[in-house]
Amino acid sequence: MTLGLSVIGLLVLLALGAHVGTAMGLVSSAMVMSVDGVPLTVVAQTAFKSINSYPLMAIPMFVLMGNLMMRGNIVAVMIELIGSLVRCVRGGLALTVMLACVFFAAVSGSSVGSAAAIGAATVDGLKREHYPPRFSAALVAVGGTLGLMIPPSLGFILIGSIVGLPVDRLFVAGIVPGLMEAGLLLTTTVWLTRRHGYGATSGKPDVAGFVQRLPRAAGALSMPVLVLGSIYMGIFTPTEVSAVAAGYAAVLCVLVYRTMNWGTVWKVSQESILQSTMIFMVVMGGSLIGFILARMGVSASLIGFMERMDMSAWQFLLLANVVLLMLGMFLDGVAMIVLTAPLLFPMATHLGVDPVHFAVIMVANVEIATLTPPIGLNLFVMSGIARIPVEQVARGVVPFYATRLVSLALITYVPALSLALVS
């Protein structure tokens, strides 16, 4: 009864426009007061403990790094470089945009940030080459989701801090699935552009232009190498490399590309602090709900239910995907992870599912959630940038959504994609 009322209360608060973190904090506090033997001081203690985490210290720095790369217009440099070789084929600009999404995913860690940065730099160019606005917005919205899978990923940092998995292992686990997703999205883009005749061709690849632009783009290209290489080689932890990468991004934007000054860096830092604070609010609220659910014995009850149902691992993974896809219609990615990770991970490990593999499955579901109405954040971001209704963006996403579901199935039932590099 208490659990049902809490769910209804959370949905009502969200429908009234309350911030996700605020709604979760209020509901969890009410749940604490309704359970006998739990002092109210637990609210403050659990909230503080949930964010007093070394891995979570990486979030503000990775948010700052992504914002600097976005505001510093680094995307334009990469678009010019990639376009030198790709623009010659049918739909070349669309392929250039998707490849730029892959690059920006490796430096931003955020789906919404990637979509906003790529969209602001490319939507007008796509319109000039007569790509339909609906297709242009959908292309960037889908490409932006790669920022959640290809490391550094804020989703992996959250999961690692909540369930106690090493973040560096999660980052490495996301590389192959992220590249696989990128390959399938590029294939879908080629098929759509050729089927509908989108875009123009410009003859041969501009190799000379590529060579000429490469030195200018070298600074930006070295960012993924810095982040992933230093983690993979054990030079830095993810938290340490986040600070190094943020400082490097500031130097790139101010001293190398000269697209902003130190005053702008300070303003971007203030914005990043506010964004990080909102993430931490959701983490605190979700941790309180996770604590009270554990106190009520919900996790143990769910495991007992699975044992009575004689559920196999593949059946559980199918059910988990269905549940996460449904939740993605109403919750943002951070709230999904914080609410479901404490419940789903114990069940997954009980059935023998590798926790690192399950973390990748969860992030793949969060990627899809950013594209799913009515809450899909990437849809709203691209609606504003492309200046078209959200429903038009959603309709454009439909062919890519099918590709996303294929990617999710492969990630779910081919564990080697997630575990090859980790092993």
C-alpha positions in Angstrom: 0.0 0.0 0.0 2.8 2.4 1.0 4.7 1.6 -2.1 1.7 2.2 -4.4 0.9 5.5 -2.8 4.5 6.6 -3.2 4.6 5.8 -6.9 1.3 7.7 -7.4 2.7 10.6 -5.4 5.9 10.7 -7.5 4.0 10.7 -10.7 1.7 13.5 -9.5 4.7 15.7 -8.5 6.4 15.1 -11.8 3.1 15.9 -13.7 2.9 19.2 -11.7 6.3 20.2 -13.0 8.5 19.5 -9.9 12.1 18.8 -10.5 12.9 15.0 -10.5 15.3 15.3 -7.6 12.8 17.4 -5.5 10.0 15.0 -6.2 12.1 11.9 -5.3 13.3 13.6 -2.1 9.8 14.5 -0.9 8.4 11.0 -1.7 11.3 9.2 -0.1 11.1 11.4 3.0 7.4 10.6 3.3 8.2 6.9 2.9 10.8 7.1 5.7 8.2 8.6 8.1 5.7 5.9 7.2 8.0 3.0 8.2 8.3 2.2 11.9 11.7 2.2 13.5 13.4 4.5 11.0 14.5 7.8 12.5 14.1 11.0 10.4 17.8 11.7 10.7 18.3 8.8 8.2 17.1 11.2 5.5 20.1 13.6 6.0 22.6 10.7 6.6 21.6 8.7 3.5 21.5 11.8 1.3 25.0 12.9 2.3 26.4 9.4 2.0 24.9 9.0 -1.5 27.0 11.9 -2.9 30.0 11.5 -0.7 31.6 9.3 -3.3 35.0 9.6 -5.1 33.7 8.3 -8.5 30.9 11.0 -8.4 33.6 13.7 -8.2 34.2 13.0 -12.0 30.7 14.3 -12.9 31.2 18.0 -12.5 34.5 17.9 -14.4 33.2 15.8 -17.3 30.1 18.2 -17.5 32.5 21.1 -17.6 34.6 19.5 -20.3 31.6 18.8 -22.5 30.3 22.3 -22.0 33.6 23.9 -22.9 33.9 21.8 -26.1 30.3 22.7 -27.0 30.7 26.4 -26.3 34.1 26.5 -27.9 32.7 25.5 -31.3 35.1 22.6 -31.5 32.3 20.8 -33.5 32.9 23.1 -36.5 36.6 22.1 -36.7 35.6 18.4 -36.7 32.8 18.9 -39.3 35.3 20.5 -41.7 37.9 17.7 -41.2 35.5 14.8 -41.6 33.6 16.4 -44.4 36.8 16.7 -46.5 36.7 12.9 -47.0 33.0 12.1 -46.6 31.1 14.9 -48.4 31.8 13.4 -51.8 29.3 10.6 -51.4 25.5 10.7 -51.6 24.3 11.9 -48.2 27.8 12.9 -47.3 26.8 15.7 -45.0 24.5 13.5 -43.0 27.3 10.9 -42.6 29.6 13.7 -41.6 27.2 14.8 -38.9 26.9 11.2 -37.5 30.6 10.8 -37.5 30.9 14.1 -35.6 28.4 12.7 -33.1 30.8 9.7 -32.5 33.7 12.1 -31.9 31.7 14.4 -29.6 30.4 11.3 -27.7 34.0 10.6 -26.8 34.5 14.0 -25.2 31.2 15.0 -23.7 29.7 12.1 -21.7 26.2 13.5 -22.1 23.5 12.7 -24.7 21.7 16.1 -24.4 25.0 18.0 -24.6 26.1 16.1 -27.7 22.8 16.7 -29.4 22.9 20.4 -28.6 26.4 20.9 -29.7 26.1 19.0 -33.0 22.7 20.4 -33.7 23.6 24.0 -33.3 26.6 23.6 -35.7 24.9 21.4 -38.4 21.2 21.9 -38.7 21.4 25.0 -40.8 23.9 23.4 -43.1 21.7 20.4 -43.5 18.8 22.7 -44.4 20.9 24.4 -47.1 21.5 21.1 -48.8 17.7 20.4 -48.8 17.6 17.7 -46.1 14.1 17.6 -44.6 14.0 19.4 -41.2 12.5 16.3 -39.7 15.3 14.1 -40.9 18.0 16.6 -39.9 16.7 16.9 -36.3 16.2 13.2 -35.9 19.7 12.5 -37.2 21.3 14.7 -34.6 18.9 13.5 -31.8 19.9 9.9 -32.4 23.6 10.5 -32.9 23.7 12.5 -29.6 22.6 9.3 -27.7 26.1 7.9 -28.4 27.4 10.2 -25.7 25.9 7.9 -23.1 27.6 4.8 -24.3 31.0 5.8 -25.6 33.2 6.8 -22.6 33.4 9.1 -20.8 29.8 8.4 -19.8 27.9 10.0 -16.9 25.6 7.0 -16.9 28.5 4.6 -16.2 29.8 6.9 -13.5 26.4 6.9 -11.8 26.0 3.1 -12.1 29.5 2.5 -10.8 29.0 4.7 -7.7 25.5 3.2 -6.9 26.3 -0.5 -7.2 30.0 -0.4 -6.5 31.5 -1.3 -9.9 34.9 0.1 -11.0 34.1 3.0 -13.3 37.2 2.4 -15.5 36.0 -1.2 -16.2 32.6 0.2 -17.2 34.2 2.8 -19.5 36.2 0.1 -21.2 33.1 -2.1 -21.5 31.2 0.7 -23.4 33.8 1.1 -26.2 32.8 -1.9 -28.4 29.0 -1.5 -27.9 29.3 2.2 -28.6 31.2 1.7 -31.8 28.8 -1.1 -32.8 25.9 1.3 -32.3 27.7 4.0 -34.3 28.2 1.5 -37.2 24.5 0.5 -37.3 23.4 4.2 -37.2 25.8 5.0 -40.0 24.4 2.1 -42.0 20.9 3.3 -41.4 21.9 6.9 -42.4 23.3 5.6 -45.7 20.2 3.6 -46.4 17.8 6.5 -45.7 19.8 9.1 -47.7 20.1 6.8 -50.7 16.5 5.6 -50.5 15.1 9.2 -50.4 17.8 10.9 -52.5 18.9 13.2 -49.7 22.0 15.4 -50.1 24.3 16.1 -53.0 27.6 14.7 -54.2 30.8 16.7 -54.7 33.1 14.5 -56.8 36.2 13.1 -55.3 37.4 13.2 -51.6 39.3 16.4 -50.8 42.4 14.7 -49.5 44.5 17.9 -49.8 41.9 19.7 -47.7 41.9 16.9 -45.1 45.7 17.1 -44.8 45.5 20.9 -44.6 42.9 20.9 -41.8 44.4 18.0 -39.8 47.0 20.1 -37.8 44.2 22.5 -36.7 42.0 19.6 -35.6 44.9 17.7 -33.9 44.2 19.3 -30.5 40.5 18.2 -30.5 41.3 14.7 -31.8 43.7 14.2 -29.0 41.0 14.6 -26.4 39.5 11.1 -26.7 43.1 9.7 -26.7 43.8 11.6 -23.5 40.6 10.4 -21.7 40.5 6.8 -22.9 44.2 6.1 -23.3 45.1 7.3 -19.8 42.3 5.2 -18.2 43.1 2.1 -20.3 46.8 2.4 -19.5 46.2 3.0 -15.8 47.8 6.4 -15.8 44.8 8.2 -14.3 41.6 7.1 -12.6 38.3 8.3 -14.3 38.0 11.0 -11.6 41.5 12.2 -12.1 41.3 12.3 -15.9 38.1 14.2 -15.7 39.9 17.2 -14.1 42.8 16.9 -16.5 40.5 16.8 -19.5 38.5 19.8 -18.3 41.7 21.8 -17.9 42.9 20.6 -21.4 39.5 21.6 -22.9 39.8 25.1 -21.4 43.4 25.5 -22.8 42.2 24.3 -26.3 39.3 26.8 -26.4 41.1 29.8 -25.0 44.7 29.5 -26.3 44.6 27.1 -29.3 41.3 27.8 -31.1 40.6 31.2 -29.4 36.9 30.7 -29.5 36.4 31.9 -25.9 38.2 33.9 -23.2 38.8 33.1 -19.6 35.7 35.1 -18.6 33.6 32.8 -20.7 35.3 29.8 -19.2 34.2 31.1 -15.8 30.6 31.5 -16.9 30.6 28.0 -18.4 32.0 26.7 -15.1 29.1 28.3 -13.2 26.6 26.7 -15.6 28.3 23.3 -15.2 28.0 23.6 -11.4 24.3 24.1 -11.7 23.9 21.1 -14.0 26.0 18.9 -11.7 23.9 20.1 -8.7 20.7 18.9 -10.4 22.3 15.5 -11.1 23.3 15.2 -7.4 19.8 16.1 -6.3 18.4 13.2 -8.3 21.1 10.9 -6.9 20.2 11.9 -3.3 16.5 11.4 -3.9 17.0 8.1 -5.6 19.3 6.9 -2.9 16.7 7.6 -0.2 14.1 5.7 -2.2 16.6 2.8 -2.6 17.3 2.8 1.1 13.7 2.6 2.1 12.8 0.0 -0.5 15.7 -2.2 0.9 14.3 -1.6 4.4 10.9 -2.7 3.3 12.4 -5.9 1.8 11.4 -5.1 -1.8 14.7 -6.5 -3.3 14.5 -9.7 -1.4 10.8 -10.1 -2.4 11.6 -9.6 -6.1 14.4 -12.2 -5.9 12.0 -14.6 -4.2 9.4 -14.0 -6.9 11.9 -14.8 -9.6 12.9 -18.1 -7.8 9.2 -19.1 -7.6 8.7 -18.3 -11.3 11.8 -20.3 -12.2 12.9 -17.4 -14.4 16.0 -17.9 -16.5 18.6 -15.2 -17.2 17.4 -14.5 -20.8 13.9 -14.1 -19.6 14.9 -11.7 -16.9 16.9 -9.6 -19.3 13.9 -9.5 -21.7 11.7 -8.4 -18.8 14.2 -5.8 -17.6 14.5 -4.3 -21.0 10.7 -4.0 -21.3 10.5 -2.4 -17.9 13.3 0.1 -18.6 11.9 1.0 -22.0 8.5 1.7 -20.4 10.1 3.8 -17.6 12.1 5.7 -20.2 8.8 7.2 -21.5 8.3 9.0 -18.2 11.8 9.4 -16.5 15.1 11.0 -17.6 18.2 8.9 -17.7 19.6 9.9 -14.3 16.4 9.1 -12.5 16.0 5.8 -14.3 19.5 4.7 -13.2 19.2 5.8 -9.6 15.7 4.3 -9.2 16.2 0.9 -10.9 19.9 0.0 -10.4 19.5 -0.9 -6.7 16.6 -3.2 -7.6 17.7 -4.8 -10.8 21.4 -5.4 -10.2 20.9 -7.9 -7.3 18.4 -9.8 -9.4 20.8 -9.9 -12.4 23.7 -11.1 -10.4 21.5 -13.7 -8.6 20.8 -15.2 -12.1 24.5 -15.1 -13.1 24.4 -12.1 -15.3 27.8 -10.3 -15.3 27.2 -6.9 -13.6 29.4 -5.1 -16.1 27.4 -6.5 -18.9 24.2 -5.5 -17.2 25.5 -2.0 -16.7 26.0 -1.7 -20.5 22.4 -3.0 -21.0 21.1 -0.4 -18.7 22.9 2.5 -20.4 21.6 1.2 -23.8 18.1 1.5 -22.4 18.8 5.0 -21.2 20.0 6.0 -24.7 16.6 4.9 -26.1 14.8 6.7 -23.3 16.2 10.1 -24.6 14.4 9.4 -27.9 11.1 8.2 -26.4 8.1 10.5 -26.1 6.7 12.2 -24.1 9.8 12.9 -22.0 12.6 12.2 -24.5 15.0 15.0 -23.9 16.9 14.9 -27.2 13.6 15.3 -29.0 12.9 18.6 -27.2 16.5 19.8 -27.7 16.3 19.2 -31.4 12.8 20.6 -31.7 14.1 23.9 -30.3 17.2 24.0 -32.5 15.5 22.9 -35.7 12.4 25.0 -34.9 9.9 22.3 -35.7 7.3 20.6 -33.5 8.4 17.8 -31.2 6.1 15.3 -32.9 7.9 15.9 -36.2 11.2 15.1 -34.6 9.7 11.9 -33.1 8.4 10.8 -36.5 11.8 11.3 -38.0 13.4 9.2 -35.3 11.2 6.2 -36.0 13.6 4.5 -38.6 16.5 5.0 -36.3 14.5 3.8 -33.3 14.2 0.4 -35.0 18.0 0.4 -35.3 18.3 1.3 -31.7 16.2 -1.7 -30.7 18.4 -4.0 -32.8 21.4 -2.6 -31.0 19.8 -3.2 -27.6 19.1 -6.8 -28.6 22.7 -7.4 -29.6 24.1 -5.8 -26.5 21.7 -7.9 -24.3 22.2 -11.3 -25.8 25.9 -11.0 -27.0 27.8 -10.4 -23.8 31.1 -10.6 -25.6 30.4 -7.1 -27.0 30.6 -5.6 -23.6 33.1 -7.9 -21.9 35.7 -8.6 -24.7 38.0 -5.6 -23.8 37.2 -5.9 -20.1 38.5 -9.5 -20.1 
